[in-house]
Amino acid sequence: MTDAPDPLDTLPDDVAAAAFRRLVRHLRKRHDAQNIDLMGLSGFCRNCLADWINDAGAGLSKPDARALIHGMPMEEWKVKFQTEATPEQMARMEESLKKNGGTH
């Protein structure tokens, strides 16, 4: 294990913020990328991003944070775009979450 600084921490905040906004806007367009699939592949999804902005100090309610990330209230997004998760998707998500080391 190294105590070397993470180069990511040298990235200017305005650049990191612009990249984050681009990621969120990209996910707002890619409704075909289901949260369950994002969780299965990467161990995080839109809802995690909503939690992370609050962890970083946004101070929003959970529904408001999720609406910010989804681009609409989460319940509306679910009705319009969320599909039923298959057992395979659920299993993939569970395995992926194990790799997160207790965090999401």
N, C-alpha and C positions, 0 to 999 in steps of 0.2 A: 504494500500500500504506500502511496506517495502523498506527501503534503503539498505537492506542486499545485499552484492555483489553476483553476479551470479556465481555459481561454475564453469560454463563453462569458465569464464574468467581466471580461475586458470589452465586450461589445457595448457600445454606447446605448443608453436606455431608449433614445429616440429610434434607433435602428431596430432594436429588439421589439419595441412597441409596434413599429410599422410592419415587421414580419409577423407578429402575432395577429394584427388586424387582417393582414392578407390571408393568413391561415383560416381565421374565422369566416371571412367573406367567401373563401374557397369552399369551406364546409357548408355554408348557407346555400351555395349553388349546387352542391353535390348531394342532393337528397337520396340518391341511389346508394350512397355510402351510409348504410344503416349503422346506428350506434352499436348494435350487437356485433356487427362485423368489425368495426373499429376496435371494440374491446377485445375481440378474438385475435386480431392481428397485432395490436399495439398495446393493449392493456389500458387504454384511455378512450374517452369519447367526448362528445359535445358536453354532456352533463359534468364530466370531470373538469373540463375547461371552465365551466361555470363555477364549480367549487373552487378551482385554483385562483380565479380572479378575486373571489371573496377571501381566500387564504392570504392573498397578497394585499388585502386591505380595501377592496372595493366597497364593502359595507352594504351590499345589496341583500334583499331577501332572496331566498333560494329561487322562488319563481321569477323574480326580476332578473337575477343573474342568468338563469336558463333562457329567458326570453331574449336577453341581450345576445347570447351566443347563437341561439336558434334563429334569431331575426323575427320572432313572433312568439306568443305564449307557447310554452311547451305542449300543452294539451292540444292546441290548434295544430302544431307541427306533427304530433303523434297521429291525429285524425287524418291529416293530409298525406303524410309520407311514411309513417312507421308500418312495417310489415310484421306479421307474426313470426316470432323466432322459432327456428326449427330446433329439435333436440341436438343436432350436430353443431349449430351455432352456439347454443348454450354450453355444450361441452367444451368447445374451442375457447369460449370466453373464460370459463372456469380455469382451464389450463393456463391461459394467458395471464390471468390475474395472479396465479401462484408465482409467476416470474417477477411480479412487481415488488416482492419483498415486504408485503404488508402495507404498501402505500398504493394509492391510485392517482 
